[in-house]
């Protein structure tokens, strides 16, 4: 079993419902959710003319290989109405693989660790909540240090926590 960290985000429709549905679809015999971060409301990055996002990070264990996990994620995004039109644009659901154990993957379809996670406070804040001392497998920086160095972005932790279906 490998420990993986996944970032989930939504900014269209019922954001909480989309994220909760994604947690339900992720949970399976070959992917067990261990912990779910608090929910964060965050300003959009890149394409800013859109609604704010709800974001969270999931810590899970999986038997799947990275590309199998990517395929599962793509199916979940599609099932929950994800349509890719504008890069960094509005979406019902986005799921990214941030870390997969200590693995480093560079392929046409997938890069692990996520290549832009150091620039994304909306990913680092919930990840630091779960694993502040976890080290990036390439830079070897602790997640809390990466968060301190990340570009400014409005990120607000909400008094709302979505749960794993198994919790």
N, C-alpha and C positions, 0 to 999 in steps of 0.2 A: 504494500500500500504506500502510495506517495501522498504527502501533504500538499495541497494546492490552495492557492488564494485566488478567488474570483471577485471581480468588481462588477456590480450590477447597478444600472441606472435607468431612469424613466422620466420623461417630461411631457408625455401626452396622455390625456384622459385621467383615469383613476390611477395615479402613480403607485400608491400603496398596493392596490389590487394587483397591478401588473407585477410588482416585485414579489408579493406573496405567492402569486401563481408560479412565478419562475422558481422560487424556493421549492415549491411542491413538485415541480417537474424535474428539478435537479436531483432531488433525493431519490435514490435507487439503490438496489443491492451493490452496484459497482461504484457508487459515489455516495458517501455518507457525510452529511453536513455535521461538523463538530461545533462550530460557533458562528454566530451572525453578529456583525457590529451593530451599533446604534444606527439610526437613520439620519442622514445628513441632507439638508437642503443647500444646493450649490448653484452659483451663477454659471451660465453656460460659458464654455471656452471655445474660441475659434469663431464660429457662427453665433454671434451674440443676440441676434434678433429672434429670440425664442423664449419660451417659458423656462423657469428654473427647474433644475433636476432634483429628484430624490436619488440619493446614492447610498450604497452600503457595500461592505465586503464580507465575503463568506470564507471561512476556513473549512476545508473538507479533506477527506481521505478518499482516494480513488485507486482502482485497479486498472483504469483505462490508460492507454498511452496518450500522449499529448494530442495527436491528430484525431484520435477517437473522441477525446473530450471536446475538441473544437467542433467536430461534427455534431455531437449531442447539443452543444450550445447553440449552434446555428439552427437546428431543428426547433429548439425551445423558443428562440427569438422569432422565428417564422410563425410558429403556432400561436404566439401571443401578439401577432400583428405587426412585426417589424418590417418596415419598408425602407430600403436604402435609396435615398434620392439626393440629398445634399450632404457632403462630407461634414461631419460633426453637427449635423442637423437634428431636428426634432425626431424623437423615437418613442415608441411604446416601451421598448425594452432594449437594453444593450448589455451584453455580458462579455467581459474580457478576462482572459487568463493572465493574471499578473505574475504569478510564480508557480512553478511545478517542481516541488522539492528543491534541489540545488541545480536542476538541469538548466542548460543553456541550449536553446533551439533556434536555428536560423534556417528557415525554409521559405519557399515562395508563399506558402499559405499561413505560416505561423512564425512569430518571434516570441521567445520566452527567454528572459523576463520581458514583460511588456516594454517595448522600446520608448514609450513616452511617460512611463509612470513617474519618473523623477520630476516631471514638469507639471504634474497633475495633483494639486492639493485635494481635489475631490476624491481621489483614490488614496492618497497617502494618509489623510486624516482618519478615515475608518480603518485602514490597514494598521496604522500606528496604535489605534485603540486595541486591536486584537494582538498585535505582535510588535511592540515598539523596539525590541532589541533584535528582531530578526534581521539578518544581513542579506543585502542584495548579492546574488551569486557572482556578479561581474565586478561591481565597484567595491564590494565588501563594506559598504556603509550601512549603518543601522537605519531602519525605517524612520525612527524618530529624528535622526540627523537629516535624512533626506527631506522630511516634512519641514524642518526648520529652514532649509535652504530653498524650498520650492517657491516659485513665483507667487505673488499675491493673488488671491482669488477669494471671493466671498463664499465662505463655507460655514454653515450653522448647524450644530448638532441639535436634533430635535428630541423632545421628551416622548419618543415613540420608538418602540422596538418591534420589528417583525421577527417572527420566530420560525425556526425550522419545523417542518411538519411533524418530525419525530420528537421534538422537544416537549 
